[in-house]
Amino acid sequence: MLPMPTRTAAIGFAGLLSMIAVGIALQSAPPIWLASAGLVGLATVLATSMPLARRVRRQQLEFAWWLDHGTALSGTVVPGAPFDVRCYVRHRGHAPLFISELSPVVPRAARVLSPPRTLAVRPRAATEFTFRLLAPAAGRVVLHGLAVTLRGPLGLFQVPLYFPNPLAVKVLPRAAALTRGGARSLTSAATSAGQTILRQRGGGTELHELRELLPGDPYKSIAWKASARRGKLMVREVEQEVQDTRWVVLDVSGTMRGGELGSRKLDFGIEASAAAARHALENGDRVGLYTVDGRVVSRVTPGDRKAQMLRVYDALLAATEVVDEDLTELDDDELARVVARYIRQQDGVDYQRRADRVVDVGGLVAHIRRTVELDPAPAIASSPAHEILRRFCRTRGVPLPYRPDPRERSKARGLCHVLKEIAAPRTPSLITIITDLDGLYEHDELCATLRVARARGHRVAFVVPDARRFATVPSSRLARDLEKIYGALEERRTREATRIFGRLGVPVTLVGPGDPPSLVMSRAHRVRSWSAA
């Protein structure tokens, strides 16, 4: 790597050339001699800076970093809370090194808050330093490497170096920090794990109270011995342990992904899903999860153990890094070019011919196969080779653009499929669907599926992120006019959806980015539907 001139060297070089020009114009020898001596000095400093990069490579300058769990909130990285990444540079040489710039290569899913500006690396020692980062939304953040600039003699030239060392950091929903910091475990409840107390008259497991008979009480609930002792009819009320099953269905389609990270409808849906799952498990209920976009993207079967929350987190985070061919926009050639460009930057190996931009897919797959073996999850692709490329993108955090718009009625068909699977067992459950309603309420099959689910005793509710409240603030008059037009269309669509689903006994709750997800999910099934109003 050739040394690059600093700002001081560039200014000095320009000044020396100006002196030569002035000397020639005035036909004066001293300025020319002084400027020539300065240029010789710059050339000498450049010559002494040339071996710096080779010397560093020969001395095997090492770099490593890791997540400092002690600085994260409750040991968990969550959106909006800064976390620290600790690093060290081990220098095996005899002379100290001066690093003038340090810049971690991070995706747009995170930003660096306080990078160290300079660093003096001691010889024959490991020098530690820290980066403070912040992630605005839940997901997996991959730090690809560290770019540094070594300062040469007199600080006139600098040598850029890059240390490729991927580090993956899981940013869990905010419910993870609340769970770890809470006094109760995920499966603790007032009774045994997996149980919810329901009070009813008649047979049961634990006596709650004896009271007088009221109109409507069944005769089988009468406590005859107590009635004989008191001379009046008494009713026995008991507490019976019953376990509920709660389902969360999250729409992860392209219409949920617009906007800035941390303020998207999908980000709210992930936070709300995690909050609902945590609340259900803490109350002793069973919880399951579907993520859907035209088809089932991921499925978590209902459970009530501690590991269930981890499965929910994994499914929610997987929704932020989808690489399947049918859900992303890149074709096979564009995918190969993206991976080849990443390998060239990270590993310095070029598998793409510059003339025709054709990628050696076979060589590229052989190069990354070992990395992909660490990711056992499959990916939908047109060929085994391109499946490896897509899995590599997921492993290394290389983002693939998601398809922005759902295909014709595909979202409704996918949601119908999920509801049919959930409603197949006749055991009633609570189903909360988080979606923006884009392309849903006009589908007759969806209404028919909701009728069947309601007839089988399932309680269904929609939580709808309001597109108008999640939209960015318009910056021009045209944008404001468009916002009014599309806002009116969105309002009419939401009002029509509330009316149609309300007739089926399915309430619709509109939410905004400032609404607490846990409170929204707990109240979703308490909203009165249109038919019950």
C-alpha positions as CSV (number, residue, x, y, z in Angstrom):
1,M,0.0,0.0,0.0
2,L,1.5,3.3,-1.1
3,P,1.8,6.1,1.5
4,M,-0.8,8.9,1.1
5,P,0.2,12.6,1.7
6,T,-1.5,14.3,4.7
7,R,-3.0,17.7,4.5
8,T,0.2,19.2,5.8
9,A,2.3,17.5,3.1
10,A,-0.1,18.7,0.4
11,I,0.0,22.3,1.6
12,G,3.8,22.1,1.8
13,F,4.1,20.6,-1.7
14,A,1.8,23.3,-3.1
15,G,3.9,26.0,-1.3
16,L,7.2,24.7,-2.7
17,L,5.8,24.7,-6.2
18,S,4.6,28.3,-5.7
19,M,8.1,29.2,-4.6
20,I,9.6,27.7,-7.7
21,A,7.1,29.6,-9.9
22,V,7.9,32.9,-8.1
23,G,11.7,32.3,-8.5
24,I,11.3,31.6,-12.2
25,A,9.1,34.7,-12.6
26,L,11.5,36.9,-10.7
27,Q,14.6,35.1,-12.2
28,S,15.9,34.7,-8.6
29,A,17.9,31.6,-7.7
30,P,17.5,31.5,-3.9
31,P,13.7,30.7,-3.9
32,I,14.3,28.0,-6.5
33,W,17.1,26.4,-4.5
34,L,15.1,26.6,-1.2
35,A,12.0,25.0,-2.9
36,S,14.1,22.3,-4.5
37,A,15.7,21.4,-1.2
38,G,12.2,21.2,0.3
39,L,11.0,18.9,-2.5
40,V,14.0,16.7,-1.9
41,G,13.1,16.6,1.8
42,L,9.5,15.6,1.0
43,A,10.8,12.9,-1.3
44,T,13.1,11.6,1.4
45,V,10.3,11.4,3.9
46,L,8.2,9.6,1.3
47,A,11.0,7.1,0.8
48,T,11.3,6.4,4.5
49,S,7.5,6.0,4.7
50,M,7.4,3.4,1.9
51,P,8.6,0.4,3.9
52,L,6.1,1.1,6.7
53,A,3.3,-1.1,5.4
54,R,5.7,-3.9,4.6
55,R,7.2,-3.7,8.0
56,V,3.8,-3.8,9.7
57,R,2.9,-6.9,7.7
58,R,6.2,-8.6,8.4
59,Q,5.8,-7.9,12.2
60,Q,2.3,-9.4,12.0
61,L,0.2,-6.6,13.6
62,E,-2.8,-8.4,15.1
63,F,-6.3,-7.0,15.7
64,A,-9.2,-8.5,17.7
65,W,-12.4,-7.3,19.1
66,W,-15.3,-8.6,21.2
67,L,-18.6,-7.3,22.8
68,D,-18.3,-5.9,26.3
69,H,-21.4,-7.4,27.9
70,G,-20.8,-5.5,31.1
71,T,-21.7,-2.2,29.5
72,A,-24.8,-3.4,27.7
73,L,-28.2,-3.0,29.5
74,S,-28.7,-6.0,31.7
75,G,-26.0,-7.8,29.6
76,T,-28.2,-7.6,26.5
77,V,-27.8,-5.3,23.5
78,V,-31.1,-3.6,22.8
79,P,-32.1,-0.8,20.4
80,G,-31.4,2.7,21.5
81,A,-29.0,1.7,24.3
82,P,-25.3,2.3,23.7
83,F,-23.0,-0.7,23.9
84,D,-19.2,-1.1,23.9
85,V,-17.0,-3.2,21.7
86,R,-13.5,-3.7,23.2
87,C,-10.5,-4.1,20.9
88,Y,-6.8,-4.7,21.1
89,V,-3.9,-4.3,18.7
90,R,-0.9,-6.5,19.3
91,H,2.4,-5.1,18.0
92,R,5.3,-7.5,17.8
93,G,7.8,-5.0,16.5
94,H,10.5,-3.0,18.2
95,A,9.4,0.5,17.3
96,P,6.2,2.2,18.4
97,L,3.4,2.9,15.9
98,F,1.1,5.9,15.7
99,I,-2.4,5.4,14.4
100,S,-4.0,8.7,13.4
101,E,-7.4,7.4,12.4
102,L,-9.5,4.4,13.5
103,S,-12.8,3.6,11.7
104,P,-14.7,0.4,12.2
105,V,-16.6,-0.7,9.1
106,V,-20.2,-1.0,10.3
107,P,-23.5,-1.4,8.4
108,R,-26.2,1.2,8.5
109,A,-27.9,-0.9,11.2
110,A,-25.5,0.7,13.7
111,R,-23.5,3.9,14.2
112,V,-20.3,4.7,16.1
113,L,-20.8,7.2,18.9
114,S,-17.3,7.8,20.2
115,P,-14.4,6.4,18.1
116,P,-10.9,7.0,19.4
117,R,-9.1,9.6,17.2
118,T,-5.5,8.6,17.7
119,L,-3.8,5.6,19.2
120,A,-0.2,5.0,20.2
121,V,0.6,1.3,19.8
122,R,3.4,0.2,22.2
123,P,6.0,-2.2,20.8
124,R,5.9,-5.9,22.0
125,A,2.6,-5.3,23.7
126,A,-1.2,-5.4,23.2
127,T,-2.9,-2.0,23.3
128,E,-6.6,-1.9,24.2
129,F,-9.2,0.6,23.2
130,T,-13.0,0.8,23.0
131,F,-15.7,1.7,20.5
132,R,-19.1,2.8,21.7
133,L,-21.9,2.0,19.2
134,L,-25.7,2.2,19.1
135,A,-28.2,0.2,17.1
136,P,-31.5,1.9,16.3
137,A,-33.5,-1.3,15.7
138,A,-33.5,-5.0,16.6
139,G,-31.5,-7.2,14.2
140,R,-28.1,-8.7,13.8
141,V,-25.3,-6.2,13.3
142,V,-22.1,-7.5,11.7
143,L,-19.0,-5.4,12.2
144,H,-16.9,-6.2,9.1
145,G,-13.4,-4.9,10.1
146,L,-11.3,-2.0,11.2
147,A,-9.8,0.6,8.9
148,V,-6.7,2.4,10.4
149,T,-4.2,4.9,9.2
150,L,-0.6,4.6,10.3
151,R,1.3,7.9,10.6
152,G,4.7,8.0,9.0
153,P,7.8,10.1,9.9
154,L,7.1,13.8,10.7
155,G,3.4,13.1,10.1
156,L,3.7,14.1,6.4
157,F,2.5,10.7,5.0
158,Q,0.2,8.1,6.2
159,V,-0.4,4.4,5.2
160,P,-4.0,3.1,5.2
161,L,-4.5,-0.5,6.5
162,Y,-7.5,-2.7,6.8
163,F,-8.1,-5.5,9.3
164,P,-10.9,-7.8,8.1
165,N,-12.4,-9.5,11.2
166,P,-16.2,-9.9,11.2
167,L,-17.9,-9.7,14.5
168,A,-21.7,-10.4,14.8
169,V,-23.7,-8.7,17.5
170,K,-27.3,-9.7,18.2
171,V,-29.5,-6.7,19.0
172,L,-32.5,-8.2,20.7
173,P,-35.9,-6.4,21.2
174,R,-36.2,-4.3,24.3
175,A,-38.3,-7.0,26.0
176,A,-35.1,-9.0,26.4
177,A,-33.6,-6.4,28.8
178,L,-36.8,-6.3,30.8
179,T,-36.9,-10.0,31.1
180,R,-33.3,-10.3,32.3
181,G,-33.8,-7.5,34.8
182,G,-37.1,-8.7,36.1
183,A,-37.5,-10.5,39.4
184,R,-39.5,-13.3,37.9
185,S,-38.3,-15.9,35.4
186,L,-40.0,-16.3,32.0
187,T,-42.1,-19.2,33.2
188,S,-42.9,-18.1,36.7
189,A,-46.6,-17.5,37.6
190,A,-48.8,-17.4,40.6
191,T,-49.3,-21.1,40.3
192,S,-47.2,-23.8,38.6
193,A,-45.5,-23.1,35.3
194,G,-47.8,-23.0,32.3
195,Q,-50.9,-22.3,34.3
196,T,-53.3,-19.3,34.5
197,I,-55.8,-18.9,37.3
198,L,-59.5,-18.8,36.3
199,R,-62.2,-18.4,38.8
200,Q,-65.4,-20.4,38.3
201,R,-68.2,-22.0,40.2
202,G,-68.5,-25.7,40.9
203,G,-65.8,-28.3,40.6
204,G,-62.2,-27.3,40.6
205,T,-58.8,-27.6,42.3
206,E,-58.7,-24.9,45.0
207,L,-61.4,-23.2,47.0
208,H,-61.7,-19.5,46.6
209,E,-64.8,-18.5,48.7
210,L,-68.2,-19.5,49.9
211,R,-71.0,-17.1,49.2
212,E,-74.8,-17.1,49.0
213,L,-76.7,-18.5,46.0
214,L,-77.4,-15.9,43.3
215,P,-79.9,-16.1,40.4
216,G,-78.1,-17.9,37.5
217,D,-75.8,-20.0,39.6
218,P,-75.9,-23.7,38.7
219,Y,-77.3,-26.1,41.3
220,K,-74.2,-28.3,41.0
221,S,-72.1,-25.5,42.6
222,I,-74.2,-25.6,45.8
223,A,-72.2,-26.6,48.9
224,W,-74.8,-28.7,50.7
225,K,-72.9,-29.2,53.9
226,A,-72.1,-25.6,54.3
227,S,-75.8,-24.7,53.4
228,A,-77.0,-27.1,56.1
229,R,-74.8,-25.5,58.7
230,R,-75.8,-21.9,57.9
231,G,-79.4,-22.6,57.1
232,K,-79.3,-21.0,53.6
233,L,-78.0,-22.0,50.2
234,M,-74.3,-21.4,49.7
235,V,-72.2,-21.6,46.5
236,R,-68.7,-22.8,46.4
237,E,-66.3,-20.8,44.1
238,V,-62.9,-22.4,43.2
239,E,-59.8,-21.4,41.3
240,Q,-59.0,-23.7,38.4
241,E,-55.7,-23.7,36.6
242,V,-56.1,-23.3,32.9
243,Q,-53.4,-22.7,30.3
244,D,-54.0,-20.4,27.3
245,T,-52.3,-20.5,24.0
246,R,-51.4,-17.2,22.4
247,W,-50.3,-16.8,18.8
248,V,-48.6,-13.7,17.3
249,V,-48.6,-13.4,13.5
250,L,-46.2,-10.8,12.2
251,D,-46.4,-9.4,8.7
252,V,-42.8,-8.9,7.4
253,S,-43.6,-7.9,3.9
254,G,-42.0,-5.0,2.0
255,T,-44.8,-2.6,2.9
256,M,-43.7,-2.9,6.6
257,R,-40.1,-2.1,5.9
258,G,-40.2,1.5,4.6
259,G,-38.6,4.3,6.5
260,E,-35.6,4.8,8.7
261,L,-34.3,1.9,10.9
262,G,-35.9,2.1,14.3
263,S,-39.0,3.9,13.1
264,R,-40.3,1.4,10.6
265,K,-43.6,-0.5,11.0
266,L,-41.6,-3.7,11.0
267,D,-39.5,-2.5,14.0
268,F,-42.6,-1.8,15.9
269,G,-44.0,-5.2,15.0
270,I,-40.8,-6.9,16.2
271,E,-40.9,-5.0,19.5
272,A,-44.7,-5.7,20.0
273,S,-44.3,-9.4,19.2
274,A,-41.4,-9.8,21.7
275,A,-43.4,-7.9,24.4
276,A,-46.5,-10.1,23.8
277,A,-44.4,-13.3,24.0
278,R,-42.7,-12.2,27.2
279,H,-45.9,-11.2,28.8
280,A,-47.6,-14.6,27.9
281,L,-44.7,-16.6,29.2
282,E,-44.5,-14.7,32.4
283,N,-48.2,-15.4,32.9
284,G,-47.7,-19.1,32.4
285,D,-49.3,-19.3,29.0
286,R,-48.0,-21.0,25.9
287,V,-46.9,-18.7,23.0
288,G,-46.2,-19.3,19.3
289,L,-45.1,-17.1,16.5
290,Y,-45.5,-16.8,12.7
291,T,-43.7,-14.4,10.4
292,V,-45.4,-14.2,7.0
293,D,-45.2,-12.6,3.6
294,G,-47.0,-14.5,0.9
295,R,-45.8,-17.6,2.7
296,V,-44.6,-18.6,6.1
297,V,-41.2,-17.1,6.6
298,S,-40.6,-18.7,10.0
299,R,-42.7,-20.6,12.6
300,V,-42.2,-21.1,16.3
301,T,-44.5,-23.8,17.7
302,P,-46.2,-23.0,21.0
303,G,-44.3,-23.6,24.1
304,D,-43.9,-22.4,27.7
305,R,-40.3,-23.1,28.6
306,K,-37.4,-20.7,29.1
307,A,-35.9,-21.6,25.7
308,Q,-39.2,-20.5,24.0
309,M,-38.3,-16.9,24.3
310,L,-34.9,-17.5,22.7
311,R,-36.7,-19.2,19.8
312,V,-39.0,-16.2,19.4
313,Y,-36.0,-13.8,19.3
314,D,-34.3,-15.9,16.7
315,A,-37.4,-15.9,14.5
316,L,-37.8,-12.1,14.9
317,L,-34.2,-11.4,14.1
318,A,-34.3,-13.7,11.1
319,A,-37.1,-11.5,9.7
320,T,-34.6,-8.6,9.4
321,E,-32.1,-10.5,7.3
322,V,-34.1,-12.4,4.7
323,V,-32.1,-13.6,1.7
324,D,-34.5,-15.9,-0.1
325,E,-34.8,-15.5,-3.8
326,D,-38.6,-15.1,-3.9
327,L,-38.5,-12.3,-1.3
328,T,-35.5,-10.2,-2.5
329,E,-34.9,-8.2,-5.6
330,L,-31.5,-9.3,-6.8
331,D,-31.2,-11.9,-9.5
332,D,-28.4,-14.4,-9.7
333,D,-25.9,-12.3,-11.6
334,E,-26.4,-9.3,-9.3
335,L,-26.1,-11.5,-6.3
336,A,-22.8,-12.9,-7.5
337,R,-21.4,-9.4,-8.2
338,V,-22.4,-8.3,-4.7
339,V,-20.6,-11.2,-3.0
340,A,-17.6,-10.9,-5.3
341,R,-17.2,-7.2,-4.4
342,Y,-17.5,-8.0,-0.7
343,I,-14.8,-10.7,-1.0
344,R,-12.5,-8.4,-2.9
345,Q,-12.8,-5.8,-0.2
346,Q,-12.5,-8.2,2.7
347,D,-10.1,-10.8,1.5
348,G,-8.3,-9.1,-1.4
349,V,-9.3,-11.8,-3.8
350,D,-11.0,-10.8,-7.1
351,Y,-13.4,-13.3,-8.7
352,Q,-14.8,-10.8,-11.2
353,R,-13.3,-10.0,-14.6
354,R,-13.1,-6.3,-15.1
355,A,-13.7,-6.4,-18.9
356,D,-17.2,-8.1,-19.0
357,R,-18.0,-8.1,-15.2
358,V,-18.5,-11.9,-15.3
359,V,-18.0,-13.6,-11.9
360,D,-16.3,-16.9,-11.4
361,V,-19.2,-18.4,-9.4
362,G,-17.4,-21.7,-8.9
363,G,-14.3,-20.2,-7.5
364,L,-16.3,-17.8,-5.4
365,V,-18.4,-20.6,-3.9
366,A,-15.3,-22.6,-3.1
367,H,-13.8,-19.6,-1.4
368,I,-16.8,-19.0,0.9
369,R,-18.0,-22.6,1.5
370,R,-16.2,-22.9,4.8
371,T,-17.9,-19.8,6.1
372,V,-21.3,-20.9,5.0
373,E,-20.9,-24.2,6.9
374,L,-21.3,-22.2,10.1
375,D,-24.9,-21.3,9.1
376,P,-27.0,-24.5,8.8
377,A,-30.2,-22.6,8.0
378,P,-31.2,-23.2,4.3
379,A,-32.1,-20.4,1.8
380,I,-34.4,-20.5,-1.2
381,A,-32.3,-20.1,-4.4
382,S,-32.3,-21.2,-8.0
383,S,-29.3,-23.5,-7.7
384,P,-27.1,-25.0,-4.9
385,A,-24.3,-22.6,-5.8
386,H,-26.5,-19.5,-5.4
387,E,-28.0,-20.9,-2.2
388,I,-24.4,-20.8,-0.8
389,L,-24.1,-17.2,-1.9
390,R,-27.3,-16.2,-0.2
391,R,-26.4,-18.0,3.0
392,F,-23.1,-16.2,2.9
393,C,-24.8,-12.9,2.7
394,R,-26.9,-13.8,5.8
395,T,-23.8,-15.0,7.7
396,R,-21.7,-11.9,7.0
397,G,-24.6,-9.4,7.2
398,V,-24.5,-8.4,3.5
399,P,-27.9,-6.8,3.0
400,L,-30.0,-7.9,0.0
401,P,-32.8,-5.4,-0.9
402,Y,-36.2,-6.8,0.1
403,R,-39.0,-6.8,-2.5
404,P,-40.8,-3.5,-1.8
405,D,-44.4,-4.5,-2.8
406,P,-46.3,-7.7,-2.1
407,R,-47.4,-9.6,-5.2
408,E,-51.0,-9.7,-6.2
409,R,-52.9,-10.8,-3.1
410,S,-50.0,-12.9,-1.9
411,K,-50.0,-11.4,1.6
412,A,-53.7,-12.3,2.0
413,R,-53.1,-15.9,0.8
414,G,-50.1,-16.3,3.2
415,L,-52.1,-15.0,6.1
416,C,-55.0,-17.3,5.3
417,H,-52.7,-20.2,5.2
418,V,-51.4,-19.3,8.7
419,L,-54.8,-18.8,10.2
420,K,-56.0,-22.1,8.8
421,E,-53.1,-23.9,10.5
422,I,-53.7,-22.1,13.8
423,A,-57.5,-22.7,13.7
424,A,-57.2,-26.3,12.8
425,P,-57.1,-27.5,16.4
426,R,-60.4,-26.8,18.1
427,T,-58.8,-25.7,21.3
428,P,-59.5,-21.9,21.5
429,S,-56.5,-19.6,21.4
430,L,-55.8,-15.9,21.2
431,I,-54.4,-14.7,17.9
432,T,-52.9,-11.3,17.4
433,I,-52.1,-10.2,13.8
434,I,-49.6,-7.3,13.4
435,T,-49.9,-6.0,9.8
436,D,-50.5,-2.7,7.9
437,L,-53.5,-4.2,6.2
438,D,-52.1,-3.5,2.7
439,G,-54.0,-5.7,0.4
440,L,-55.8,-7.7,3.0
441,Y,-59.3,-6.6,3.7
442,E,-60.6,-6.9,0.1
443,H,-59.8,-10.7,0.1
444,D,-63.0,-12.8,0.5
445,E,-61.0,-15.9,1.5
446,L,-59.5,-14.0,4.4
447,C,-62.9,-13.1,5.7
448,A,-64.1,-16.6,5.4
449,T,-61.0,-17.9,7.2
450,L,-61.6,-15.4,10.0
451,R,-65.3,-16.6,10.3
452,V,-64.1,-20.2,10.7
453,A,-61.5,-19.2,13.3
454,R,-64.1,-17.3,15.3
455,A,-66.6,-20.2,15.0
456,R,-64.1,-22.5,16.5
457,G,-63.7,-20.3,19.6
458,H,-60.5,-18.5,18.6
459,R,-60.2,-14.8,19.5
460,V,-58.6,-12.8,16.8
461,A,-57.4,-9.2,16.8
462,F,-55.5,-6.9,14.4
463,V,-52.8,-4.5,15.5
464,V,-52.2,-2.1,12.7
465,P,-49.3,0.3,12.5
466,D,-50.8,3.5,11.1
467,A,-48.9,4.4,7.9
468,R,-49.6,8.1,8.4
469,R,-47.9,8.2,11.8
470,F,-45.0,6.1,10.7
471,A,-44.3,8.3,7.6
472,T,-41.3,10.6,7.5
473,V,-41.9,14.4,7.7
474,P,-42.3,15.7,4.1
475,S,-39.5,18.1,3.1
476,S,-41.1,19.8,0.1
477,R,-44.5,21.0,-1.1
478,L,-44.9,18.2,-3.5
479,A,-44.2,15.7,-0.7
480,R,-46.8,17.4,1.5
481,D,-49.4,17.2,-1.3
482,L,-48.6,13.5,-1.9
483,E,-48.8,12.9,1.8
484,K,-52.3,14.4,2.0
485,I,-53.5,12.3,-1.0
486,Y,-52.1,9.0,0.2
487,G,-53.0,9.8,3.8
488,A,-56.7,10.2,2.8
489,L,-56.5,6.8,0.9
490,E,-54.9,5.2,3.9
491,E,-57.5,6.6,6.2
492,R,-60.3,5.3,4.0
493,R,-58.7,1.9,3.7
494,T,-58.3,1.6,7.5
495,R,-61.8,2.7,8.2
496,E,-63.2,0.2,5.7
497,A,-61.0,-2.6,7.2
498,T,-62.2,-1.8,10.7
499,R,-65.8,-2.0,9.5
500,I,-65.4,-5.3,7.6
501,F,-63.4,-7.1,10.3
502,G,-65.6,-5.6,13.0
503,R,-68.6,-7.4,11.5
504,L,-66.7,-10.6,12.0
505,G,-66.0,-9.8,15.7
506,V,-62.3,-9.1,15.0
507,P,-61.2,-5.7,16.5
508,V,-58.7,-3.5,14.8
509,T,-56.3,-1.3,16.9
510,L,-54.3,1.5,15.2
511,V,-50.9,2.2,16.7
512,G,-48.1,4.7,16.2
513,P,-44.4,4.7,16.8
514,G,-44.8,6.4,20.2
515,D,-47.2,3.8,21.6
516,P,-45.7,1.3,24.1
517,P,-45.7,-2.1,22.4
518,S,-46.4,-4.1,25.6
519,L,-49.5,-1.9,26.4
520,V,-50.8,-2.1,22.8
521,M,-50.6,-5.9,22.8
522,S,-52.2,-6.3,26.2
523,R,-55.2,-4.2,25.1
524,A,-55.6,-5.5,21.6
525,H,-58.2,-8.1,22.5
526,R,-60.1,-5.7,24.8
527,V,-61.1,-3.3,22.0
528,R,-64.7,-3.6,21.2
529,S,-65.4,-4.7,17.6
530,W,-67.8,-3.0,15.3
531,S,-70.5,-5.7,15.7
532,A,-70.4,-5.4,19.5
533,A,-70.4,-1.6,19.6
